[in-house]
């Protein structure tokens, strides 16, 4: 079914929590900044995977859209037009 989607969502949520914890860590050391940089790169890769993955069920498509909406609201960011178009193409069969 949508096991790959669920794995990406779970991994992204855990990674986002880890990044947030590292960003609030005081004092910031060279090692923690290095770990943070690696985790941010990992998050960017996962975000691309999340944008492109094609859910196999309506429930998966809805979950993907809800997760992305909440993530964007929480981080106060937005998707580029091309990323938004990729998301919509990935769920178009359920619209």
N, C-alpha and C positions, 0 to 999 in steps of 0.2 A: 504494500500500500504506500504510505507516505513516510516510511521509516527513515529514509535519507533526510527528508524535510525535518522530521522531529529531531534527528541527531544534530542537524545544523542549528536549529532553533535553540536546543539545549546547550550546545557548545557556545553559541554566540552569547546567550544570556549569562552563562558562567564567566566567560571571558570579559564581558562588559562589567560585571560585578568586580572582577579582579582588577581591571583597569581603574575603575572608580576608587577602589581601596588604595591602589598604588598612588593615585593622584592626590589623595588626601593624607598620605603618609608623611609624617614630620619626624625627623629631618629627612630631606631628600638626599640620598647618597648617589654616588656615581653608579653603583650597582643597581639601585632601584630605578634610576633613570634609564639604564640600559635594558632592564627587564621590561619597563614600561614601553619603551620604543619597540621592542620585539612583540609585545602583546598588542600594541596598536596596529602593527603590520599584519598580525594574525587576524585581528578584527576586520581589517579592510578586505582581506582575502575571503573571510567568511561572509561579509556583507555582499560581496560580488556573487558568491555562490547562492546566497539567499535570494538575491534579486533575480537570478537566472533560473533557479530550480523550478521545474514544472510540477506542481502538485498533481496527484493522480485522483484525488477525490475533491468534492465540493467542500467538505470539512477542512481538508488540508489547505485549499485555496483561501477560505475564509480565515483560517488561523494565520496563514502567511500575511495576509493583508492587515489583520488586526495587530500582529506582532510588529510589522513594519511601521504602522501608524503610531503605536505606542512608543517604539524606539525613537522615531523622529520627533515626537512630541517631548519625550523625556530629554533628548539631547539638544532640542531646539535647533535641529538641522532640517534640511530638505534634500530631496533627490533632484539630480539634474533632469532635464527633459528627456535625455536619452535613457537614463536609468529608470525613470518613471514609465517610459514606453516599454522597456524590457520587462518590468514588473507586470504591466497590463497584458503584454503578449503571453507571459507565463501562465496567466490565469484566465485568458480570454474564453476558453471553452466552458467555463463555469459562469460567465457573465450573462 
